[in-house]
């Protein structure tokens, strides 16, 4: 359980590399949804996504514990890898990132540009993660998990910023990949002793967290073939699931067509770019529009790193296929 002081210590590390991100009330979103909608712009970080906060905290604390350390390794679909590459460079470490075959070419390029060594292995995130663990053991590298308390404290600073600025949200919608983002939101809400309902959002093609939440035990999804690659995770993390089970109000499934529609609305109403996972929270609010009418609602634009070809498809009225 994280305290306000835990988040404030994490902020001290995060703010060495970036400023707090804005949370804006966009009139055209309110008009479209019939609610007082506030969007947290994690697309305004140095890597274009919220994950960089966790990477900065994790890498700093790891280097402090092991000052002779040289390298980190992890698996990703993109934003986690970019965050570690960015943070490793800040801390003088080297990052090796394993991505699945067919991963976003532009996210791969971004990770390389931050100095990471990129390796393609496995057909999806979960298989790439297994490959990274094997390589860590073989090459003596430190395996950075996709979920860890330092990552939660770091990424949770976006939630801490958001709810200190607005303590009166009725609900906040949060996309779920491996779980650090929603767990950071739940922990920040609890630390601040607020009553805001936290609503998780998953792809209907990668709905392990929703299945697990509904049946009360860890349950894998059968697939993960969504263009919202930040949510393309088949197997929930057990520690993250425990926090979600205790702290989330409910979990909404969104399909790829709904996500594409939300990306178009974000662009039209705010002229911000959103990747699939970044638009998922708004897609869920669009589904629950009637339930949230007249209420003050937060949505997390968790990242903007969508490939240009996919964005062109979306803006032309289509849904990208994987």
URURWO-V84039 format. One record per residue. N is the residue number from 1. RES is the residue in three letters. SS is DSSP state (H for helix, E for strand, - for the rest). OMEGA is omega in whole degrees, -180 to 180 (* if undefined). BURIAL is + if it has 16 or more other ideal C-beta (glycine too) atoms within 10 Angstrom, else -. Layout:
N;RES;SS;OMEGA;BURIAL + N;RES;SS;OMEGA;BURIAL
This chain:
1;UNK;-;-177;- + 2;UNK;-;180;+ + 3;UNK;-;175;- + 4;UNK;H;180;- + 5;UNK;H;177;- + 6;UNK;H;180;+ + 7;UNK;H;-180;+ + 8;UNK;H;175;- + 9;UNK;H;178;+ + 10;UNK;H;178;+ + 11;UNK;H;-180;+ + 12;UNK;H;179;- + 13;UNK;H;-178;+ + 14;UNK;H;-173;+ + 15;UNK;-;171;- + 16;UNK;-;-174;- + 17;UNK;-;-177;+ + 18;UNK;-;177;+ + 19;UNK;-;173;- + 20;UNK;-;179;+ + 21;UNK;-;-178;+ + 22;UNK;-;172;- + 23;UNK;E;-172;+ + 24;UNK;E;173;- + 25;UNK;E;-176;- + 26;UNK;-;-177;+ + 27;UNK;H;-179;- + 28;UNK;H;173;- + 29;UNK;H;178;+ + 30;UNK;H;180;- + 31;UNK;H;-178;- + 32;UNK;H;-171;+ + 33;UNK;H;178;+ + 34;UNK;-;179;- + 35;UNK;-;175;+ + 36;UNK;E;-170;+ + 37;UNK;E;177;+ + 38;UNK;E;-176;+ + 39;UNK;E;177;+ + 40;UNK;E;-170;+ + 41;UNK;E;175;+ + 42;UNK;H;170;+ + 43;UNK;H;-179;+ + 44;UNK;H;176;+ + 45;UNK;-;-178;+ + 46;UNK;-;177;- + 47;UNK;-;179;+ + 48;UNK;-;-180;+ + 49;UNK;E;-175;+ + 50;UNK;-;-172;+ + 51;UNK;H;-177;+ + 52;UNK;H;179;+ + 53;UNK;H;180;+ + 54;UNK;H;178;+ + 55;UNK;H;-179;+ + 56;UNK;H;-180;+ + 57;UNK;H;-177;+ + 58;UNK;H;-177;+ + 59;UNK;H;180;+ + 60;UNK;H;-177;+ + 61;UNK;H;176;+ + 62;UNK;H;180;+ + 63;UNK;H;178;+ + 64;UNK;H;-180;- + 65;UNK;H;-176;- + 66;UNK;-;-174;- + 67;UNK;-;179;- + 68;UNK;-;-177;- + 69;UNK;-;-179;+ + 70;UNK;-;-172;- + 71;UNK;E;176;- + 72;UNK;E;174;+ + 73;UNK;E;177;+ + 74;UNK;E;176;+ + 75;UNK;E;-175;+ + 76;UNK;E;162;+ + 77;UNK;-;175;+ + 78;UNK;-;-170;+ + 79;UNK;H;174;+ + 80;UNK;H;179;+ + 81;UNK;H;177;+ + 82;UNK;H;-179;+ + 83;UNK;H;-179;+ + 84;UNK;H;177;+ + 85;UNK;H;179;+ + 86;UNK;H;-176;+ + 87;UNK;H;179;+ + 88;UNK;H;178;+ + 89;UNK;H;178;- + 90;UNK;H;-175;+ + 91;UNK;H;180;+ + 92;UNK;-;178;- + 93;UNK;-;174;+ + 94;UNK;E;-180;+ + 95;UNK;E;170;+ + 96;UNK;E;-175;+ + 97;UNK;E;178;+ + 98;UNK;E;179;+ + 99;UNK;E;176;+ + 100;UNK;-;174;+ + 101;UNK;-;-180;- + 102;UNK;-;179;- + 103;UNK;-;180;+ + 104;UNK;-;-180;+ + 105;UNK;H;-177;- + 106;UNK;H;174;- + 107;UNK;H;176;+ + 108;UNK;H;180;+ + 109;UNK;H;-180;- + 110;UNK;H;179;+ + 111;UNK;H;178;+ + 112;UNK;H;-178;- + 113;UNK;H;176;- + 114;UNK;-;173;+ + 115;UNK;-;-178;- + 116;UNK;-;166;+ + 117;UNK;E;-174;- + 118;UNK;E;179;+ + 119;UNK;E;178;- + 120;UNK;E;179;- + 121;UNK;-;175;+ + 122;UNK;-;-177;+ + 123;UNK;-;174;- + 124;UNK;-;-175;+ + 125;UNK;H;-175;+ + 126;UNK;H;177;+ + 127;UNK;H;176;+ + 128;UNK;H;179;+ + 129;UNK;H;177;+ + 130;UNK;H;177;- + 131;UNK;H;180;+ + 132;UNK;H;178;+ + 133;UNK;H;179;+ + 134;UNK;H;179;- + 135;UNK;H;179;+ + 136;UNK;H;179;+ + 137;UNK;H;-177;- + 138;UNK;H;-171;- + 139;UNK;H;178;- + 140;UNK;-;179;- + 141;UNK;-;176;+ + 142;UNK;E;179;- + 143;UNK;E;177;+ + 144;UNK;-;-180;+ + 145;UNK;-;175;+ + 146;UNK;-;179;+ + 147;UNK;-;-178;+ + 148;UNK;-;-178;+ + 149;UNK;H;179;+ + 150;UNK;H;176;+ + 151;UNK;H;180;+ + 152;UNK;H;179;+ + 153;UNK;H;-179;+ + 154;UNK;H;-178;+ + 155;UNK;H;180;+ + 156;UNK;H;177;+ + 157;UNK;H;177;+ + 158;UNK;H;179;+ + 159;UNK;H;180;+ + 160;UNK;H;175;+ + 161;UNK;H;-173;+ + 162;UNK;H;-175;+ + 163;UNK;H;170;+ + 164;UNK;H;179;- + 165;UNK;H;-178;- + 166;UNK;-;-179;+ + 167;UNK;-;-172;- + 168;UNK;-;175;- + 169;UNK;-;171;+ + 170;UNK;-;-179;- + 171;UNK;E;173;+ + 172;UNK;E;180;+ + 173;UNK;E;-173;+ + 174;UNK;E;176;+ + 175;UNK;E;180;+ + 176;UNK;-;169;+ + 177;UNK;-;174;+ + 178;UNK;-;170;+ + 179;UNK;-;-176;+ + 180;UNK;H;-177;+ + 181;UNK;H;-180;+ + 182;UNK;H;178;+ + 183;UNK;H;175;+ + 184;UNK;H;179;+ + 185;UNK;H;179;+ + 186;UNK;H;-179;+ + 187;UNK;H;178;+ + 188;UNK;H;177;+ + 189;UNK;H;-179;+ + 190;UNK;H;-180;+ + 191;UNK;H;-180;+ + 192;UNK;-;177;- + 193;UNK;-;-180;- + 194;UNK;-;-178;+ + 195;UNK;-;-178;- + 196;UNK;-;176;+ + 197;UNK;E;178;+ + 198;UNK;E;-177;+ + 199;UNK;E;177;+ + 200;UNK;E;-180;+ + 201;UNK;E;177;+ + 202;UNK;E;170;+ + 203;UNK;E;176;+ + 204;UNK;-;177;+ + 205;UNK;-;179;+ + 206;UNK;-;-167;+ + 207;UNK;-;-179;+ + 208;UNK;H;180;+ + 209;UNK;H;179;+ + 210;UNK;H;178;+ + 211;UNK;H;-179;+ + 212;UNK;H;180;+ + 213;UNK;H;-176;+ + 214;UNK;H;-177;- + 215;UNK;H;175;- + 216;UNK;-;177;- + 217;UNK;-;-175;- + 218;UNK;-;-177;+ + 219;UNK;-;180;+ + 220;UNK;-;170;+ + 221;UNK;-;-180;+ + 222;UNK;-;-175;- + 223;UNK;-;177;- + 224;UNK;-;-174;+ + 225;UNK;-;177;- + 226;UNK;-;177;+ + 227;UNK;-;172;+ + 228;UNK;-;-168;+ + 229;UNK;H;177;+ + 230;UNK;H;178;+ + 231;UNK;H;-174;+ + 232;UNK;-;-178;+ + 233;UNK;-;-179;+ + 234;UNK;-;-171;+ + 235;UNK;-;177;+ + 236;UNK;-;172;+ + 237;UNK;-;-174;+ + 238;UNK;H;-179;- + 239;UNK;H;177;- + 240;UNK;H;-179;+ + 241;UNK;H;179;+ + 242;UNK;H;179;- + 243;UNK;H;-180;+ + 244;UNK;H;-180;+ + 245;UNK;H;-177;- + 246;UNK;H;-168;- + 247;UNK;H;180;+ + 248;UNK;-;177;+ + 249;UNK;-;176;- + 250;UNK;E;-180;- + 251;UNK;E;-178;+ + 252;UNK;E;172;+ + 253;UNK;E;176;+ + 254;UNK;E;179;+ + 255;UNK;-;-175;+ + 256;UNK;H;178;+ + 257;UNK;H;179;- + 258;UNK;H;178;+ + 259;UNK;H;178;+ + 260;UNK;H;178;+ + 261;UNK;H;179;+ + 262;UNK;H;176;+ + 263;UNK;H;180;+ + 264;UNK;H;180;+ + 265;UNK;H;179;+ + 266;UNK;H;-180;+ + 267;UNK;H;-178;+ + 268;UNK;H;-174;- + 269;UNK;H;-174;+ + 270;UNK;H;-174;+ + 271;UNK;-;170;- + 272;UNK;-;173;+ + 273;UNK;-;174;+ + 274;UNK;-;170;+ + 275;UNK;-;-176;+ + 276;UNK;H;179;+ + 277;UNK;H;-180;+ + 278;UNK;H;180;+ + 279;UNK;H;-173;+ + 280;UNK;H;-179;+ + 281;UNK;H;177;+ + 282;UNK;H;177;+ + 283;UNK;H;179;+ + 284;UNK;H;177;+ + 285;UNK;H;177;+ + 286;UNK;H;177;+ + 287;UNK;H;-177;+ + 288;UNK;-;-177;+ + 289;UNK;H;-177;- + 290;UNK;H;-180;- + 291;UNK;H;-175;- + 292;UNK;H;-177;+ + 293;UNK;-;177;- + 294;UNK;-;-177;- + 295;UNK;-;177;- + 296;UNK;E;-171;+ + 297;UNK;E;175;+ + 298;UNK;E;173;+ + 299;UNK;E;-177;+ + 300;UNK;E;171;+ + 301;UNK;E;-167;+ + 302;UNK;-;180;+ + 303;UNK;E;-177;+ + 304;UNK;-;-166;+ + 305;UNK;-;177;+ + 306;UNK;-;178;+ + 307;UNK;-;-175;+ + 308;UNK;H;178;- + 309;UNK;H;179;- + 310;UNK;H;180;+ + 311;UNK;H;177;+ + 312;UNK;H;177;- + 313;UNK;H;-177;+ + 314;UNK;H;-177;+ + 315;UNK;H;177;- + 316;UNK;-;175;- + 317;UNK;-;-178;- + 318;UNK;-;175;- + 319;UNK;-;179;+ + 320;UNK;-;177;+ + 321;UNK;-;-178;- + 322;UNK;-;*;-
